[in-house]
Amino acid sequence: MKQLLYILLIFVLFSCREEVNIELDNSSPNIVFEGLITDNPGPYTIKISKTSSYYETNTENGISGLLVTISASDGVIDTLQEMETGHYQTTKLHGETGKTYTLQTIHNGEVYEASGTLQTPPIFDSLTYQYNEKKVFREEGYYLHFFGKTPKEQINYYRWLVYKNNELFNTQPEDYLLASDEFIAASIEDLEFPFAFEANDTIKIEMYGLDRPIYDYYNQLIELLFSDGGLFSPPPVNPTSNVQNLTNPKNKPLGYFQVSSRVSETVIIKKN
């Protein structure tokens, strides 16, 4: 009898299959901006693309043929040149502290615009390293220590990018290094980066001064990347872009237009 029940159970499991077709959202694509203006020499590149549907196999989503301009608060207007599909490059702008830069373009009859002010850059005094042996919650290796000063005329926000041997190192959500002046002293005497490196590694640290909308954008991006999609996780929401659709606010763009001060330092780690 038990053998008969077992055979019936197998029959039920393998005969009750039904093909289910899931209808995925195939709505109109969103426009996506990725742009950065700094106080370092240009040219600067603005990438403009569109989102694609699940079924689309074409991975090249750059939007070509747009008229893209960036105007500075001193009256200078730069018309960007398209260097490759969807990649637009400045021709004469040079980011300067205190100036506001406004990006504008038109796509499908809708006007998109974003602005940012280049804040006073922090002072990068020095970058050192120290060897630490393996401990609980700490890997063995060389750890970088940052010394510098931050301007206190206003609340500033920062992001650090770490490059190891010319490749971006801190790419994971838990490695995004963001900070606010609210929690950083004017004089940074010994800020340790939480990464272990090896002898002969070439490490470059870039420190970007952010305005509040971009700082919020990165924090929302971290929350999105950390979402596991579980039962108790909030529904995923795209980070709020600082690019606005002036013509049709309901058709919100994605991405960012970042205007930042930038300081950097490079060290080659030598064995103690």
C-alpha positions in Angstrom: 0.0 0.0 0.0 2.8 2.4 0.8 4.4 1.7 -2.5 1.2 2.5 -4.3 0.9 5.8 -2.5 4.4 6.7 -3.4 3.8 6.0 -7.1 0.6 8.1 -7.0 2.5 10.9 -5.4 5.1 10.9 -8.2 2.3 10.9 -10.8 0.6 13.9 -9.2 3.9 15.9 -8.9 4.9 15.3 -12.5 1.5 15.6 -14.2 0.3 18.8 -12.6 2.7 21.1 -14.4 1.2 24.2 -16.0 3.1 26.7 -18.1 2.8 30.2 -16.6 3.5 33.3 -18.7 4.4 36.3 -16.6 3.6 39.6 -18.1 6.5 41.9 -17.4 6.2 45.7 -17.5 7.2 46.9 -20.9 6.4 50.6 -20.4 8.1 53.5 -22.1 11.8 53.8 -21.3 13.2 56.4 -18.9 16.0 58.8 -19.8 19.1 58.3 -17.7 21.8 60.9 -17.0 25.4 60.3 -15.8 27.5 63.4 -15.6 30.3 64.9 -13.5 31.8 68.4 -13.5 34.8 69.1 -11.2 37.4 71.8 -10.5 40.0 69.6 -12.2 40.7 70.4 -15.9 38.2 69.1 -18.5 36.8 68.0 -20.8 33.9 66.6 -18.9 31.6 63.9 -20.3 27.8 63.6 -19.9 26.4 60.2 -20.7 22.7 60.1 -21.7 20.9 56.8 -22.3 17.6 55.1 -21.9 16.4 52.2 -19.9 15.5 49.0 -21.7 12.8 46.4 -21.3 13.5 42.9 -20.0 13.1 41.5 -23.5 15.4 43.9 -25.2 18.7 42.4 -26.4 20.4 45.5 -27.6 22.8 46.7 -24.8 23.7 50.0 -26.5 21.1 52.4 -25.2 22.8 55.7 -25.7 20.6 58.5 -27.0 22.2 60.1 -30.0 21.7 63.5 -31.7 20.7 65.6 -28.7 21.5 69.3 -28.2 23.2 69.3 -24.8 24.4 72.5 -23.1 26.0 73.4 -19.8 25.8 77.0 -18.7 27.9 78.5 -15.9 26.7 81.2 -13.6 29.2 83.7 -15.0 27.4 83.5 -18.4 29.6 81.0 -20.2 27.6 78.5 -22.3 29.2 75.3 -23.6 27.5 73.3 -26.3 28.7 69.7 -25.9 30.0 67.5 -28.8 28.8 63.9 -29.2 32.0 61.9 -29.2 30.2 58.5 -29.4 26.6 57.3 -29.1 25.1 59.0 -26.1 28.5 60.4 -24.8 28.6 64.3 -24.9 31.8 66.2 -24.1 32.4 69.8 -23.1 34.7 71.9 -25.2 35.6 75.0 -23.1 34.3 74.7 -19.5 36.6 74.6 -16.6 34.9 74.0 -13.2 35.6 76.8 -10.6 34.7 77.0 -7.0 31.6 79.0 -6.2 30.1 78.8 -9.7 26.8 77.0 -10.5 26.6 74.8 -13.6 23.3 74.0 -15.3 22.8 71.1 -17.7 20.0 71.2 -20.2 18.8 69.1 -23.1 15.5 68.3 -24.9 14.4 64.8 -25.7 11.1 63.8 -27.3 9.9 67.4 -26.8 10.5 67.4 -23.1 13.1 69.7 -21.4 15.4 68.2 -18.8 17.5 70.4 -16.5 19.9 69.9 -13.5 22.1 72.3 -11.6 24.9 72.1 -9.1 27.3 74.5 -7.3 31.0 73.7 -7.0 31.7 73.8 -3.3 35.0 74.9 -1.6 37.3 71.8 -1.8 38.8 70.2 1.3 42.5 70.3 1.9 44.3 67.0 1.4 47.3 67.3 3.8 48.8 63.8 3.6 48.0 60.1 3.0 50.0 57.5 5.0 49.8 53.8 5.6 50.4 51.4 8.5 50.8 47.6 8.7 48.4 45.8 11.0 48.4 42.1 11.9 45.2 40.0 11.6 42.7 40.5 14.5 39.1 39.8 15.0 37.1 41.7 12.3 40.4 43.0 10.8 42.3 41.5 7.9 46.1 41.5 7.9 47.6 44.2 5.7 48.4 47.8 5.2 45.7 50.4 6.1 45.6 53.9 4.7 45.3 57.0 7.0 44.0 60.3 5.8 44.9 63.7 7.2 43.2 66.9 6.0 40.9 69.9 6.6 37.4 70.6 5.6 35.9 74.1 5.0 33.3 75.1 7.7 31.5 78.0 6.0 28.7 75.6 5.3 27.7 72.0 5.8 29.5 69.9 3.1 29.1 66.3 2.0 31.8 64.0 0.8 32.5 60.7 -1.1 35.8 58.9 -1.3 36.8 56.7 -4.2 39.6 54.3 -3.7 41.6 52.9 -6.7 43.9 49.9 -6.3 46.4 49.5 -9.2 44.3 51.8 -11.4 41.1 50.0 -10.8 38.2 51.2 -8.7 38.3 49.3 -5.5 35.3 50.3 -3.4 32.5 49.2 -5.7 30.3 47.2 -3.2 27.4 48.9 -1.3 29.0 48.3 2.0 32.2 50.0 0.7 30.6 53.3 -0.4 32.5 55.9 1.7 30.1 58.8 2.3 30.3 61.4 5.1 28.8 64.7 6.2 30.4 67.7 7.8 27.9 67.3 10.6 30.0 64.3 11.8 33.5 65.4 10.6 35.7 67.8 12.5 37.3 70.7 10.6 40.7 69.1 11.1 40.8 65.4 10.1 43.9 64.0 12.0 43.7 60.3 11.3 40.9 58.9 9.3 41.6 55.2 8.6 40.1 53.6 5.5 38.6 50.1 6.2 40.5 48.2 3.5 43.6 46.0 3.8 46.3 46.3 1.0 49.5 44.6 0.2 53.1 45.7 -0.4 53.7 47.2 -3.8 50.1 48.1 -4.3 49.6 51.6 -5.9 46.6 53.2 -4.1 44.9 56.5 -5.2 42.3 58.2 -3.0 39.9 60.7 -4.6 37.8 62.9 -2.3 34.7 64.6 -3.8 32.8 67.4 -2.2 29.1 66.9 -2.9 26.0 69.0 -2.6 23.1 67.7 -0.6 21.0 66.3 -3.5 23.9 64.2 -4.8 24.7 63.0 -1.2 21.1 61.9 -0.8 21.2 60.2 -4.2 24.1 58.0 -3.2 22.5 57.1 0.1 19.3 56.1 -1.6 21.4 54.1 -4.1 23.0 52.2 -1.2 19.6 51.4 0.3 18.5 50.1 -3.1 21.6 47.9 -3.6 21.2 46.5 0.0 17.6 45.6 -0.6 17.3 41.8 -0.7 13.8 41.7 -2.1 12.6 39.7 0.8 9.1 39.6 2.4 10.0 42.3 4.9 12.0 44.5 2.6 10.5 47.7 1.3 9.7 47.8 -2.4 12.7 48.9 -4.4 12.6 52.6 -5.4 15.0 54.3 -7.8 17.1 57.0 -6.2 15.8 60.5 -6.6 17.6 62.2 -9.5 18.6 65.8 -9.3 17.7 66.1 -13.0 14.2 67.5 -13.5 11.8 67.1 -16.3 10.5 70.7 -16.6 7.9 69.9 -19.3 6.4 66.8 -17.8 7.3 66.3 -14.1 5.5 62.9 -14.0 7.9 61.5 -16.5 10.9 61.5 -14.1 14.4 60.9 -15.4 17.0 58.7 -13.7 20.6 59.2 -12.8 22.6 62.3 -11.7 24.4 65.4 -12.7 27.2 65.8 -10.2 29.1 69.1 -9.7 32.0 68.5 -7.2 35.3 69.6 -6.0 37.9 66.9 -6.3 41.2 66.3 -4.5 43.4 63.2 -4.8 46.6 61.6 -3.6 48.5 58.5 -4.6 50.8 56.3 -2.6 52.9 53.2 -3.4 52.9 50.8 -0.4 56.4 49.7 0.5 57.0 46.8 2.8 58.0 47.8 6.3 
